[in-house]
Amino acid sequence: MALVKRGKTWHTHFFVDGHRFRQSLETSDWREAQAREKDLIARASQGRLASLSQQFSKLTFKEAAGKNLAERVAHLAPRSVQTERERLKPLCVVFGSIRVNRITADMVRTYVADRKAANVANKTINLELGVLRGVMKRAKLWHHFSEEIKPLPVHTRIGRAMTLDEKLRLAKTAAMKPEWQNARLAMVLALNTTMRACEIKSLRWSDVDFLAETITVRRSKTEAGQRMIPLNHDALRAMRELYTRSSAIGETPPDHYIFPACENGRLDATTPQKSWRSAWRSLRKAAGIGALRFHDLRHHAITELAESQASDATIMAIAGHVSRQMLEHYSHVRLDLKRRALDGLATRRINSEGKLSGYDTNHDTTQPSAEVDQEVNYGKEWSGREDLNLRPPAMKITSSMLLVAEVSAKRRTPNVPNDGLGYG
């Protein structure tokens, strides 16, 4: 337990049976505050004082959800706050006027069934249930639901890499119409820097260093996404085109966005562009490419990095990955590279003479000798099982080995004088 003075008033904070109690003692006198705190602890032990979670559970769901979000705003990104508010809308339609402690598992199951009947995706329903779970956990009531309410199955879609023909067609088609300029330049940056759409939209001119030919990602999906990326020739050319366009309208201050918002034909460089979704769809259809998300461009860039034999650390530094699992999620090598990798596992290969040879390594530990000019029968090969090793395998006999044996034999022969009969 603890007594804390805020301004001139004492407040208490204590736990009883795992429940937290915190409230004002409404006095500035320390001795009186101690007495009131003891009285509150006694009432809480007897079950006559509502804990914070009990007070929270008596709120309606709409009030509780708003309070729960307000308490977490300081720890969330603005985009996360906006997303949670969107997830709360369908929940408040159903549970808004119901007190939190009156919500049952059957109500939640009915909600899930109704959302499925409305053709809402499983992933969206799971996200909404996540917001509901947060409110129920705050009220210390989720344990009543955890065994009955499970997430719906979600088939995670792996991003796909384009074929060379698709990439060329997309680039050629993008240059046909001026209204596709933003989508084209964003596409070039994504394909050459691995940046996400949200990272590209958040770029300001202060993030670009034309002298060092680098770009700094300061706002990303995660903290690990903040990174510096070198600009290759294509990316640098796209950035110069963007700078020329912005200079023409006088919108190149360091704090202005590279992709400015455009409302009713009026550019506002102090606000980032919200989306190029319509232009991207039109461009993709005109290029004759089926399902291809803008995010797939990032996957394509990372796949090409993986195919170029770049190390995992290099790919993670460029793409901003935070774990090996995410790296493996994107770095799906194409079938021919997989086949080539599996061919490397073969223990024997066919050489140019049509004979089996050993491992094909750059630095063989055992090189064939030029002195080998004859071989004898190898005999039984040596086995890994000791009970089968009745005799060691015969070794290869070379001419140099025969010469050494002959010299050794002469040295062991005693020097007997010749008796003239040929027996010496």
Secondary structure, DSSP 8 states (H G I E B T S, - for coil): -EEEEETTEEEEEEEETTEEEEEE---S-HHHHHHHHHHHHHHHHTT-S--HHHHHHTSBHHHHHHHHHHHHGGGS-HHHHHHHHHHHHHHHHHHTTSBGGG--HHHHHHHHHHHHHTT--HHHHHHHHHHHHHHHHHTT-GGGTTTT---------------HHHHHHHHHHHTS-GGGHHHHHHHHHHHHH---HHHHHT-BGGGEETTTTEEEE-S-SSGGG-EEEE--HHHHHHHHHHHHHHHHTT---TTSBSSEEEETTEEEEEEE----HHHHHHHHHHTT--S--THHHHHHHHHHHHHTT--HHHHHHHHT--SHHHHHHH----HHHHHHHHHTT-S-EE-TTS-EE----SS-SS---TT--------S---SSGGG-SS-------HHHHHHHHHHHHHHS------SSS--
